[in-house]
Amino acid sequence: ELRVLERGAGWTDACGTGACAAVAAAVQTGRVERHTPVEVRLPGGSLVIVIGDPGERARMRGAAKHVFDGELPAGGGS
């Protein structure tokens, strides 16, 4: 299970980067073997992460859903 506090945004429902980092740390510390799918449960749903050999990209699988719409003012001002 993973909860992520994003600076400036607060607690988030999901964070793929954080989930990948958590599983990579588990591999580095010997808690999980490489090439093993690991389910990371977040408040917004679960992700499955696989860390391969050094230099390979982490693989992530999970649902995606739209959670926000917004607009920026013209000219980028505040």
PDB file of N, CA, C and O in Angstrom, chain B, residues numbered from 101:
ATOM      1  N   GLU B 101       0.844  -1.173   0.000  1.00  0.00           N
ATOM      2  CA  GLU B 101       0.000   0.000   0.000  1.00  0.00           C
ATOM      3  C   GLU B 101       0.890   1.236   0.000  1.00  0.00           C
ATOM      4  O   GLU B 101       1.960   1.253   0.607  1.00  0.00           O
ATOM      5  N   LEU B 102       0.421   2.270  -0.697  1.00  0.00           N
ATOM      6  CA  LEU B 102       1.211   3.487  -0.841  1.00  0.00           C
ATOM      7  C   LEU B 102       0.300   4.701  -0.779  1.00  0.00           C
ATOM      8  O   LEU B 102      -0.760   4.729  -1.404  1.00  0.00           O
ATOM      9  N   ARG B 103       0.714   5.683  -0.034  1.00  0.00           N
ATOM     10  CA  ARG B 103       0.059   6.998  -0.020  1.00  0.00           C
ATOM     11  C   ARG B 103       1.115   8.006  -0.420  1.00  0.00           C
ATOM     12  O   ARG B 103       2.274   7.880  -0.025  1.00  0.00           O
ATOM     13  N   VAL B 104       0.729   9.009  -1.201  1.00  0.00           N
ATOM     14  CA  VAL B 104       1.685   9.991  -1.703  1.00  0.00           C
ATOM     15  C   VAL B 104       1.223  11.398  -1.349  1.00  0.00           C
ATOM     16  O   VAL B 104       0.095  11.791  -1.647  1.00  0.00           O
ATOM     17  N   LEU B 105       2.112  12.147  -0.710  1.00  0.00           N
ATOM     18  CA  LEU B 105       1.886  13.556  -0.405  1.00  0.00           C
ATOM     19  C   LEU B 105       2.718  14.365  -1.389  1.00  0.00           C
ATOM     20  O   LEU B 105       3.946  14.382  -1.312  1.00  0.00           O
ATOM     21  N   GLU B 106       2.037  15.033  -2.313  1.00  0.00           N
ATOM     22  CA  GLU B 106       2.724  15.801  -3.346  1.00  0.00           C
ATOM     23  C   GLU B 106       2.843  17.250  -2.897  1.00  0.00           C
ATOM     24  O   GLU B 106       1.848  17.908  -2.594  1.00  0.00           O
ATOM     25  N   ARG B 107       4.066  17.725  -2.860  1.00  0.00           N
ATOM     26  CA  ARG B 107       4.293  19.100  -2.419  1.00  0.00           C
ATOM     27  C   ARG B 107       3.484  20.066  -3.274  1.00  0.00           C
ATOM     28  O   ARG B 107       3.552  20.027  -4.503  1.00  0.00           O
ATOM     29  N   GLY B 108       2.734  20.916  -2.628  1.00  0.00           N
ATOM     30  CA  GLY B 108       1.925  21.907  -3.320  1.00  0.00           C
ATOM     31  C   GLY B 108       0.539  21.418  -3.699  1.00  0.00           C
ATOM     32  O   GLY B 108      -0.336  22.228  -4.005  1.00  0.00           O
ATOM     33  N   ALA B 109       0.318  20.098  -3.685  1.00  0.00           N
ATOM     34  CA  ALA B 109      -0.980  19.556  -4.091  1.00  0.00           C
ATOM     35  C   ALA B 109      -1.673  18.784  -2.971  1.00  0.00           C
ATOM     36  O   ALA B 109      -2.890  18.601  -2.998  1.00  0.00           O
ATOM     37  N   GLY B 110      -0.909  18.339  -2.002  1.00  0.00           N
ATOM     38  CA  GLY B 110      -1.482  17.551  -0.910  1.00  0.00           C
ATOM     39  C   GLY B 110      -1.476  16.067  -1.225  1.00  0.00           C
ATOM     40  O   GLY B 110      -0.718  15.602  -2.076  1.00  0.00           O
ATOM     41  N   TRP B 111      -2.337  15.324  -0.523  1.00  0.00           N
ATOM     42  CA  TRP B 111      -2.434  13.883  -0.725  1.00  0.00           C
ATOM     43  C   TRP B 111      -3.057  13.603  -2.080  1.00  0.00           C
ATOM     44  O   TRP B 111      -4.068  14.209  -2.432  1.00  0.00           O
ATOM     45  N   THR B 112      -2.469  12.694  -2.842  1.00  0.00           N
ATOM     46  CA  THR B 112      -2.973  12.361  -4.170  1.00  0.00           C
ATOM     47  C   THR B 112      -3.620  10.980  -4.161  1.00  0.00           C
ATOM     48  O   THR B 112      -3.291  10.140  -3.324  1.00  0.00           O
ATOM     49  N   ASP B 113      -4.532  10.753  -5.086  1.00  0.00           N
ATOM     50  CA  ASP B 113      -5.195   9.446  -5.182  1.00  0.00           C
ATOM     51  C   ASP B 113      -4.296   8.392  -5.808  1.00  0.00           C
ATOM     52  O   ASP B 113      -4.432   7.206  -5.512  1.00  0.00           O
ATOM     53  N   ALA B 114      -3.380   8.813  -6.669  1.00  0.00           N
ATOM     54  CA  ALA B 114      -2.498   7.868  -7.342  1.00  0.00           C
ATOM     55  C   ALA B 114      -1.238   8.577  -7.802  1.00  0.00           C
ATOM     56  O   ALA B 114      -1.247   9.784  -8.044  1.00  0.00           O
ATOM     57  N   CYS B 115      -0.154   7.822  -7.922  1.00  0.00           N
ATOM     58  CA  CYS B 115       1.118   8.386  -8.385  1.00  0.00           C
ATOM     59  C   CYS B 115       1.948   7.259  -8.986  1.00  0.00           C
ATOM     60  O   CYS B 115       2.563   6.478  -8.261  1.00  0.00           O
ATOM     61  N   GLY B 116       1.960   7.180 -10.304  1.00  0.00           N
ATOM     62  CA  GLY B 116       2.719   6.137 -10.986  1.00  0.00           C
ATOM     63  C   GLY B 116       4.207   6.235 -10.719  1.00  0.00           C
ATOM     64  O   GLY B 116       4.872   5.217 -10.530  1.00  0.00           O
ATOM     65  N   THR B 117       4.736   7.448 -10.701  1.00  0.00           N
ATOM     66  CA  THR B 117       6.155   7.633 -10.433  1.00  0.00           C
ATOM     67  C   THR B 117       6.505   7.142  -9.036  1.00  0.00           C
ATOM     68  O   THR B 117       7.511   6.458  -8.846  1.00  0.00           O
ATOM     69  N   GLY B 118       5.676   7.493  -8.062  1.00  0.00           N
ATOM     70  CA  GLY B 118       5.918   7.049  -6.689  1.00  0.00           C
ATOM     71  C   GLY B 118       5.815   5.545  -6.553  1.00  0.00           C
ATOM     72  O   GLY B 118       6.598   4.930  -5.829  1.00  0.00           O
ATOM     73  N   ALA B 119       4.845   4.940  -7.251  1.00  0.00           N
ATOM     74  CA  ALA B 119       4.686   3.486  -7.199  1.00  0.00           C
ATOM     75  C   ALA B 119       5.906   2.785  -7.791  1.00  0.00           C
ATOM     76  O   ALA B 119       6.397   1.807  -7.228  1.00  0.00           O
ATOM     77  N   CYS B 120       6.394   3.284  -8.924  1.00  0.00           N
ATOM     78  CA  CYS B 120       7.597   2.705  -9.533  1.00  0.00           C
ATOM     79  C   CYS B 120       8.806   2.861  -8.616  1.00  0.00           C
ATOM     80  O   CYS B 120       9.603   1.934  -8.472  1.00  0.00           O
ATOM     81  N   ALA B 121       8.941   4.021  -8.003  1.00  0.00           N
ATOM     82  CA  ALA B 121      10.061   4.263  -7.097  1.00  0.00           C
ATOM     83  C   ALA B 121       9.994   3.343  -5.879  1.00  0.00           C
ATOM     84  O   ALA B 121      11.020   2.832  -5.432  1.00  0.00           O
ATOM     85  N   ALA B 122       8.796   3.131  -5.344  1.00  0.00           N
ATOM     86  CA  ALA B 122       8.644   2.260  -4.175  1.00  0.00           C
ATOM     87  C   ALA B 122       9.046   0.824  -4.509  1.00  0.00           C
ATOM     88  O   ALA B 122       9.720   0.166  -3.716  1.00  0.00           O
ATOM     89  N   VAL B 123       8.635   0.338  -5.679  1.00  0.00           N
ATOM     90  CA  VAL B 123       8.978  -1.034  -6.062  1.00  0.00           C
ATOM     91  C   VAL B 123      10.472  -1.120  -6.395  1.00  0.00           C
ATOM     92  O   VAL B 123      11.113  -2.117  -6.063  1.00  0.00           O
ATOM     93  N   ALA B 124      11.032  -0.102  -7.038  1.00  0.00           N
ATOM     94  CA  ALA B 124      12.480  -0.100  -7.317  1.00  0.00           C
ATOM     95  C   ALA B 124      13.267  -0.151  -6.008  1.00  0.00           C
ATOM     96  O   ALA B 124      14.272  -0.855  -5.918  1.00  0.00           O
ATOM     97  N   ALA B 125      12.819   0.585  -5.004  1.00  0.00           N
ATOM     98  CA  ALA B 125      13.493   0.555  -3.696  1.00  0.00           C
ATOM     99  C   ALA B 125      13.366  -0.827  -3.062  1.00  0.00           C
ATOM    100  O   ALA B 125      14.309  -1.310  -2.435  1.00  0.00           O
ATOM    101  N   ALA B 126      12.205  -1.468  -3.221  1.00  0.00           N
ATOM    102  CA  ALA B 126      12.022  -2.817  -2.685  1.00  0.00           C
ATOM    103  C   ALA B 126      12.969  -3.814  -3.363  1.00  0.00           C
ATOM    104  O   ALA B 126      13.504  -4.712  -2.712  1.00  0.00           O
ATOM    105  N   VAL B 127      13.168  -3.647  -4.670  1.00  0.00           N
ATOM    106  CA  VAL B 127      14.112  -4.512  -5.395  1.00  0.00           C
ATOM    107  C   VAL B 127      15.534  -4.262  -4.896  1.00  0.00           C
ATOM    108  O   VAL B 127      16.272  -5.207  -4.618  1.00  0.00           O
ATOM    109  N   GLN B 128      15.915  -2.993  -4.784  1.00  0.00           N
ATOM    110  CA  GLN B 128      17.279  -2.642  -4.365  1.00  0.00           C
ATOM    111  C   GLN B 128      17.606  -3.139  -2.956  1.00  0.00           C
ATOM    112  O   GLN B 128      18.760  -3.444  -2.657  1.00  0.00           O
ATOM    113  N   THR B 129      16.603  -3.221  -2.102  1.00  0.00           N
ATOM    114  CA  THR B 129      16.836  -3.648  -0.718  1.00  0.00           C
ATOM    115  C   THR B 129      16.554  -5.137  -0.510  1.00  0.00           C
ATOM    116  O   THR B 129      16.558  -5.621   0.622  1.00  0.00           O
ATOM    117  N   GLY B 130      16.310  -5.859  -1.603  1.00  0.00           N
ATOM    118  CA  GLY B 130      16.137  -7.302  -1.517  1.00  0.00           C
ATOM    119  C   GLY B 130      14.774  -7.776  -1.042  1.00  0.00           C
ATOM    120  O   GLY B 130      14.610  -8.956  -0.733  1.00  0.00           O
ATOM    121  N   ARG B 131      13.807  -6.896  -0.979  1.00  0.00           N
ATOM    122  CA  ARG B 131      12.469  -7.293  -0.527  1.00  0.00           C
ATOM    123  C   ARG B 131      11.637  -7.923  -1.642  1.00  0.00           C
ATOM    124  O   ARG B 131      10.695  -8.669  -1.373  1.00  0.00           O
ATOM    125  N   VAL B 132      11.987  -7.620  -2.896  1.00  0.00           N
ATOM    126  CA  VAL B 132      11.279  -8.133  -4.069  1.00  0.00           C
ATOM    127  C   VAL B 132      12.319  -8.500  -5.117  1.00  0.00           C
ATOM    128  O   VAL B 132      13.327  -7.808  -5.261  1.00  0.00           O
ATOM    129  N   GLU B 133      12.079  -9.583  -5.848  1.00  0.00           N
ATOM    130  CA  GLU B 133      12.993  -9.969  -6.924  1.00  0.00           C
ATOM    131  C   GLU B 133      12.648  -9.223  -8.206  1.00  0.00           C
ATOM    132  O   GLU B 133      11.489  -8.890  -8.455  1.00  0.00           O
ATOM    133  N   ARG B 134      13.667  -8.968  -9.012  1.00  0.00           N
ATOM    134  CA  ARG B 134      13.462  -8.348 -10.327  1.00  0.00           C
ATOM    135  C   ARG B 134      12.514  -9.210 -11.167  1.00  0.00           C
ATOM    136  O   ARG B 134      12.394 -10.413 -10.939  1.00  0.00           O
ATOM    137  N   HIS B 135      11.859  -8.598 -12.116  1.00  0.00           N
ATOM    138  CA  HIS B 135      10.954  -9.268 -13.064  1.00  0.00           C
ATOM    139  C   HIS B 135       9.710  -9.843 -12.389  1.00  0.00           C
ATOM    140  O   HIS B 135       8.991 -10.634 -12.998  1.00  0.00           O
ATOM    141  N   THR B 136       9.446  -9.454 -11.138  1.00  0.00           N
ATOM    142  CA  THR B 136       8.283  -9.939 -10.403  1.00  0.00           C
ATOM    143  C   THR B 136       7.198  -8.862 -10.388  1.00  0.00           C
ATOM    144  O   THR B 136       7.450  -7.765  -9.890  1.00  0.00           O
ATOM    145  N   PRO B 137       6.005  -9.130 -10.914  1.00  0.00           N
ATOM    146  CA  PRO B 137       4.925  -8.145 -10.849  1.00  0.00           C
ATOM    147  C   PRO B 137       4.547  -7.875  -9.387  1.00  0.00           C
ATOM    148  O   PRO B 137       4.328  -8.802  -8.608  1.00  0.00           O
ATOM    149  N   VAL B 138       4.476  -6.596  -9.036  1.00  0.00           N
ATOM    150  CA  VAL B 138       4.135  -6.185  -7.673  1.00  0.00           C
ATOM    151  C   VAL B 138       2.904  -5.288  -7.748  1.00  0.00           C
ATOM    152  O   VAL B 138       2.907  -4.284  -8.461  1.00  0.00           O
ATOM    153  N   GLU B 139       1.856  -5.646  -7.017  1.00  0.00           N
ATOM    154  CA  GLU B 139       0.665  -4.800  -6.950  1.00  0.00           C
ATOM    155  C   GLU B 139       0.890  -3.712  -5.906  1.00  0.00           C
ATOM    156  O   GLU B 139       1.205  -3.998  -4.751  1.00  0.00           O
ATOM    157  N   VAL B 140       0.725  -2.464  -6.328  1.00  0.00           N
ATOM    158  CA  VAL B 140       0.817  -1.317  -5.418  1.00  0.00           C
ATOM    159  C   VAL B 140      -0.587  -0.754  -5.296  1.00  0.00           C
ATOM    160  O   VAL B 140      -1.168  -0.289  -6.276  1.00  0.00           O
ATOM    161  N   ARG B 141      -1.127  -0.800  -4.090  1.00  0.00           N
ATOM    162  CA  ARG B 141      -2.487  -0.304  -3.851  1.00  0.00           C
ATOM    163  C   ARG B 141      -2.421   1.147  -3.400  1.00  0.00           C
ATOM    164  O   ARG B 141      -1.774   1.474  -2.405  1.00  0.00           O
ATOM    165  N   LEU B 142      -3.102   2.015  -4.148  1.00  0.00           N
ATOM    166  CA  LEU B 142      -3.199   3.443  -3.864  1.00  0.00           C
ATOM    167  C   LEU B 142      -4.666   3.789  -3.645  1.00  0.00           C
ATOM    168  O   LEU B 142      -5.536   3.024  -4.059  1.00  0.00           O
ATOM    169  N   PRO B 143      -4.970   4.926  -3.001  1.00  0.00           N
ATOM    170  CA  PRO B 143      -6.379   5.278  -2.781  1.00  0.00           C
ATOM    171  C   PRO B 143      -7.212   5.302  -4.059  1.00  0.00           C
ATOM    172  O   PRO B 143      -8.403   4.992  -4.020  1.00  0.00           O
ATOM    173  N   GLY B 144      -6.610   5.664  -5.188  1.00  0.00           N
ATOM    174  CA  GLY B 144      -7.343   5.747  -6.453  1.00  0.00           C
ATOM    175  C   GLY B 144      -7.407   4.454  -7.233  1.00  0.00           C
ATOM    176  O   GLY B 144      -8.041   4.411  -8.287  1.00  0.00           O
ATOM    177  N   GLY B 145      -6.773   3.401  -6.752  1.00  0.00           N
ATOM    178  CA  GLY B 145      -6.771   2.123  -7.460  1.00  0.00           C
ATOM    179  C   GLY B 145      -5.396   1.484  -7.415  1.00  0.00           C
ATOM    180  O   GLY B 145      -4.443   2.068  -6.899  1.00  0.00           O
ATOM    181  N   SER B 146      -5.303   0.296  -7.954  1.00  0.00           N
ATOM    182  CA  SER B 146      -4.045  -0.460  -7.915  1.00  0.00           C
ATOM    183  C   SER B 146      -3.274  -0.328  -9.216  1.00  0.00           C
ATOM    184  O   SER B 146      -3.852  -0.170 -10.292  1.00  0.00           O
ATOM    185  N   LEU B 147      -1.954  -0.398  -9.094  1.00  0.00           N
ATOM    186  CA  LEU B 147      -1.047  -0.454 -10.232  1.00  0.00           C
ATOM    187  C   LEU B 147      -0.202  -1.709 -10.081  1.00  0.00           C
ATOM    188  O   LEU B 147       0.087  -2.132  -8.961  1.00  0.00           O
ATOM    189  N   VAL B 148       0.195  -2.304 -11.195  1.00  0.00           N
ATOM    190  CA  VAL B 148       1.124  -3.430 -11.163  1.00  0.00           C
ATOM    191  C   VAL B 148       2.426  -2.946 -11.776  1.00  0.00           C
ATOM    192  O   VAL B 148       2.454  -2.472 -12.912  1.00  0.00           O
ATOM    193  N   ILE B 149       3.512  -3.071 -11.004  1.00  0.00           N
ATOM    194  CA  ILE B 149       4.824  -2.572 -11.409  1.00  0.00           C
ATOM    195  C   ILE B 149       5.780  -3.745 -11.544  1.00  0.00           C
ATOM    196  O   ILE B 149       5.773  -4.658 -10.719  1.00  0.00           O
ATOM    197  N   VAL B 150       6.610  -3.719 -12.594  1.00  0.00           N
ATOM    198  CA  VAL B 150       7.664  -4.710 -12.782  1.00  0.00           C
ATOM    199  C   VAL B 150       8.971  -3.958 -12.996  1.00  0.00           C
ATOM    200  O   VAL B 150       9.070  -3.103 -13.877  1.00  0.00           O
ATOM    201  N   ILE B 151       9.972  -4.284 -12.183  1.00  0.00           N
ATOM    202  CA  ILE B 151      11.313  -3.724 -12.330  1.00  0.00           C
ATOM    203  C   ILE B 151      12.175  -4.807 -12.967  1.00  0.00           C
ATOM    204  O   ILE B 151      12.315  -5.901 -12.420  1.00  0.00           O
ATOM    205  N   GLY B 152      12.747  -4.499 -14.118  1.00  0.00           N
ATOM    206  CA  GLY B 152      13.570  -5.468 -14.836  1.00  0.00           C
ATOM    207  C   GLY B 152      15.037  -5.339 -14.477  1.00  0.00           C
ATOM    208  O   GLY B 152      15.385  -5.005 -13.345  1.00  0.00           O
ATOM    209  N   ASP B 153      15.882  -5.602 -15.441  1.00  0.00           N
ATOM    210  CA  ASP B 153      17.328  -5.521 -15.249  1.00  0.00           C
ATOM    211  C   ASP B 153      17.783  -4.071 -15.141  1.00  0.00           C
ATOM    212  O   ASP B 153      17.085  -3.173 -15.610  1.00  0.00           O
ATOM    213  N   PRO B 154      18.942  -3.827 -14.530  1.00  0.00           N
ATOM    214  CA  PRO B 154      19.457  -2.458 -14.450  1.00  0.00           C
ATOM    215  C   PRO B 154      19.526  -1.828 -15.850  1.00  0.00           C
ATOM    216  O   PRO B 154      19.979  -2.458 -16.806  1.00  0.00           O
ATOM    217  N   GLY B 155      19.078  -0.600 -15.947  1.00  0.00           N
ATOM    218  CA  GLY B 155      19.075   0.117 -17.219  1.00  0.00           C
ATOM    219  C   GLY B 155      17.774  -0.018 -17.995  1.00  0.00           C
ATOM    220  O   GLY B 155      17.513   0.769 -18.905  1.00  0.00           O
ATOM    221  N   GLU B 156      16.950  -1.012 -17.646  1.00  0.00           N
ATOM    222  CA  GLU B 156      15.644  -1.152 -18.287  1.00  0.00           C
ATOM    223  C   GLU B 156      14.644  -0.216 -17.629  1.00  0.00           C
ATOM    224  O   GLU B 156      14.782   0.129 -16.455  1.00  0.00           O
ATOM    225  N   ARG B 157      13.650   0.187 -18.381  1.00  0.00           N
ATOM    226  CA  ARG B 157      12.586   1.018 -17.827  1.00  0.00           C
ATOM    227  C   ARG B 157      11.669   0.173 -16.954  1.00  0.00           C
ATOM    228  O   ARG B 157      11.455  -1.009 -17.222  1.00  0.00           O
ATOM    229  N   ALA B 158      11.136   0.787 -15.917  1.00  0.00           N
ATOM    230  CA  ALA B 158      10.106   0.129 -15.107  1.00  0.00           C
ATOM    231  C   ALA B 158       8.852  -0.002 -15.968  1.00  0.00           C
ATOM    232  O   ALA B 158       8.570   0.860 -16.801  1.00  0.00           O
ATOM    233  N   ARG B 159       8.107  -1.075 -15.764  1.00  0.00           N
ATOM    234  CA  ARG B 159       6.844  -1.274 -16.488  1.00  0.00           C
ATOM    235  C   ARG B 159       5.699  -1.128 -15.495  1.00  0.00           C
ATOM    236  O   ARG B 159       5.739  -1.669 -14.390  1.00  0.00           O
ATOM    237  N   MET B 160       4.679  -0.385 -15.912  1.00  0.00           N
ATOM    238  CA  MET B 160       3.537  -0.114 -15.049  1.00  0.00           C
ATOM    239  C   MET B 160       2.253  -0.423 -15.810  1.00  0.00           C
ATOM    240  O   MET B 160       2.112  -0.081 -16.984  1.00  0.00           O
ATOM    241  N   ARG B 161       1.316  -1.077 -15.119  1.00  0.00           N
ATOM    242  CA  ARG B 161       0.020  -1.375 -15.717  1.00  0.00           C
ATOM    243  C   ARG B 161      -1.068  -1.008 -14.710  1.00  0.00           C
ATOM    244  O   ARG B 161      -0.947  -1.289 -13.518  1.00  0.00           O
ATOM    245  N   GLY B 162      -2.110  -0.387 -15.198  1.00  0.00           N
ATOM    246  CA  GLY B 162      -3.222  -0.020 -14.327  1.00  0.00           C
ATOM    247  C   GLY B 162      -4.212   0.845 -15.073  1.00  0.00           C
ATOM    248  O   GLY B 162      -3.946   1.306 -16.183  1.00  0.00           O
ATOM    249  N   ALA B 163      -5.351   1.060 -14.455  1.00  0.00           N
ATOM    250  CA  ALA B 163      -6.405   1.864 -15.069  1.00  0.00           C
ATOM    251  C   ALA B 163      -6.046   3.348 -15.033  1.00  0.00           C
ATOM    252  O   ALA B 163      -5.313   3.809 -14.157  1.00  0.00           O
ATOM    253  N   ALA B 164      -6.571   4.067 -15.989  1.00  0.00           N
ATOM    254  CA  ALA B 164      -6.428   5.522 -16.017  1.00  0.00           C
ATOM    255  C   ALA B 164      -7.818   6.127 -16.106  1.00  0.00           C
ATOM    256  O   ALA B 164      -8.682   5.602 -16.808  1.00  0.00           O
ATOM    257  N   LYS B 165      -8.039   7.222 -15.402  1.00  0.00           N
ATOM    258  CA  LYS B 165      -9.332   7.894 -15.504  1.00  0.00           C
ATOM    259  C   LYS B 165      -9.133   9.398 -15.398  1.00  0.00           C
ATOM    260  O   LYS B 165      -8.214   9.881 -14.736  1.00  0.00           O
ATOM    261  N   HIS B 166     -10.005  10.113 -16.059  1.00  0.00           N
ATOM    262  CA  HIS B 166      -9.956  11.571 -16.079  1.00  0.00           C
ATOM    263  C   HIS B 166     -10.473  12.095 -14.736  1.00  0.00           C
ATOM    264  O   HIS B 166     -11.554  11.708 -14.294  1.00  0.00           O
ATOM    265  N   VAL B 167      -9.705  12.972 -14.089  1.00  0.00           N
ATOM    266  CA  VAL B 167     -10.121  13.471 -12.775  1.00  0.00           C
ATOM    267  C   VAL B 167     -10.138  14.994 -12.667  1.00  0.00           C
ATOM    268  O   VAL B 167     -10.522  15.522 -11.624  1.00  0.00           O
ATOM    269  N   PHE B 168      -9.732  15.718 -13.720  1.00  0.00           N
ATOM    270  CA  PHE B 168      -9.645  17.160 -13.588  1.00  0.00           C
ATOM    271  C   PHE B 168      -9.728  17.833 -14.947  1.00  0.00           C
ATOM    272  O   PHE B 168      -9.191  17.323 -15.930  1.00  0.00           O
ATOM    273  N   ASP B 169     -10.392  18.970 -15.006  1.00  0.00           N
ATOM    274  CA  ASP B 169     -10.394  19.880 -16.145  1.00  0.00           C
ATOM    275  C   ASP B 169      -9.990  21.256 -15.633  1.00  0.00           C
ATOM    276  O   ASP B 169     -10.319  21.615 -14.502  1.00  0.00           O
ATOM    277  N   GLY B 170      -9.302  22.006 -16.425  1.00  0.00           N
ATOM    278  CA  GLY B 170      -8.941  23.354 -16.007  1.00  0.00           C
ATOM    279  C   GLY B 170      -8.554  24.192 -17.215  1.00  0.00           C
ATOM    280  O   GLY B 170      -8.371  23.686 -18.322  1.00  0.00           O
ATOM    281  N   GLU B 171      -8.436  25.490 -16.963  1.00  0.00           N
ATOM    282  CA  GLU B 171      -8.031  26.430 -18.001  1.00  0.00           C
ATOM    283  C   GLU B 171      -7.021  27.399 -17.424  1.00  0.00           C
ATOM    284  O   GLU B 171      -7.104  27.784 -16.258  1.00  0.00           O
ATOM    285  N   LEU B 172      -6.074  27.785 -18.247  1.00  0.00           N
ATOM    286  CA  LEU B 172      -5.120  28.817 -17.865  1.00  0.00           C
ATOM    287  C   LEU B 172      -5.526  30.120 -18.527  1.00  0.00           C
ATOM    288  O   LEU B 172      -6.006  30.116 -19.661  1.00  0.00           O
ATOM    289  N   PRO B 173      -5.340  31.236 -17.834  1.00  0.00           N
ATOM    290  CA  PRO B 173      -5.680  32.513 -18.461  1.00  0.00           C
ATOM    291  C   PRO B 173      -4.760  32.782 -19.653  1.00  0.00           C
ATOM    292  O   PRO B 173      -3.613  32.336 -19.676  1.00  0.00           O
ATOM    293  N   ALA B 174      -5.280  33.520 -20.646  1.00  0.00           N
ATOM    294  CA  ALA B 174      -4.482  33.875 -21.812  1.00  0.00           C
ATOM    295  C   ALA B 174      -3.228  34.630 -21.368  1.00  0.00           C
ATOM    296  O   ALA B 174      -3.295  35.471 -20.472  1.00  0.00           O
ATOM    297  N   GLY B 175      -2.106  34.336 -21.982  1.00  0.00           N
ATOM    298  CA  GLY B 175      -0.852  35.014 -21.643  1.00  0.00           C
ATOM    299  C   GLY B 175      -0.127  34.381 -20.459  1.00  0.00           C
ATOM    300  O   GLY B 175       0.976  34.805 -20.115  1.00  0.00           O
ATOM    301  N   GLY B 176      -0.728  33.381 -19.838  1.00  0.00           N
ATOM    302  CA  GLY B 176      -0.065  32.663 -18.740  1.00  0.00           C
ATOM    303  C   GLY B 176      -0.001  33.438 -17.442  1.00  0.00           C
ATOM    304  O   GLY B 176       0.652  32.981 -16.503  1.00  0.00           O
ATOM    305  N   GLY B 177      -0.643  34.584 -17.342  1.00  0.00           N
ATOM    306  CA  GLY B 177      -0.620  35.368 -16.100  1.00  0.00           C
ATOM    307  C   GLY B 177      -1.507  34.776 -15.041  1.00  0.00           C
ATOM    308  O   GLY B 177      -2.254  33.832 -15.295  1.00  0.00           O
ATOM    309  N   SER B 178      -1.423  35.342 -13.829  1.00  0.00           N
ATOM    310  CA  SER B 178      -2.265  34.797 -12.758  1.00  0.00           C
ATOM    311  C   SER B 178      -3.446  35.684 -12.453  1.00  0.00           C
ATOM    312  O   SER B 178      -4.249  35.363 -11.577  1.00  0.00           O
TER     313      SER B 178
END
